[in-house]
Amino acid sequence: MSQTQVKTSTSSRPLGKIPQYTQLPETSHELDWADLATLDLSKFDAPGGKEELAKQLHNAIQQIGEFHEMRHEGHH
């Protein structure tokens, strides 16, 4: 049986100061927007919720290509 050796090293050099983040201004160019499906995860434990979410997820991946999940607390 062969053995694999992993060599790790730690640097004693200081990381330095983290530069301050400066947000760029919003573009003034006219851009196309992509559709984004929203999946409400609060339906997960509801009767039929897993099946409904599975269908929504499948559609989001196959038809849209993007999705966003959210969970509304208190909704069942």
Rosetta blueprint (number, residue, H / E / L):
1 M L
2 S L
3 Q L
4 T L
5 Q L
6 V L
7 K L
8 T L
9 S L
10 T L
11 S L
12 S L
13 R L
14 P L
15 L L
16 G L
17 K L
18 I L
19 P L
20 Q L
21 Y L
22 T L
23 Q L
24 L L
25 P L
26 E L
27 T L
28 S L
29 H L
30 E L
31 L L
32 D L
33 W L
34 A L
35 D L
36 L L
37 A E
38 T E
39 L E
40 D E
41 L H
42 S H
43 K H
44 F L
45 D L
46 A L
47 P L
48 G L
49 G H
50 K H
51 E H
52 E H
53 L H
54 A H
55 K H
56 Q H
57 L H
58 H H
59 N H
60 A H
61 I H
62 Q H
63 Q H
64 I H
65 G L
66 E L
67 F E
68 H E
69 E E
70 M E
71 R L
72 H L
73 E L
74 G L
75 H L
76 H L
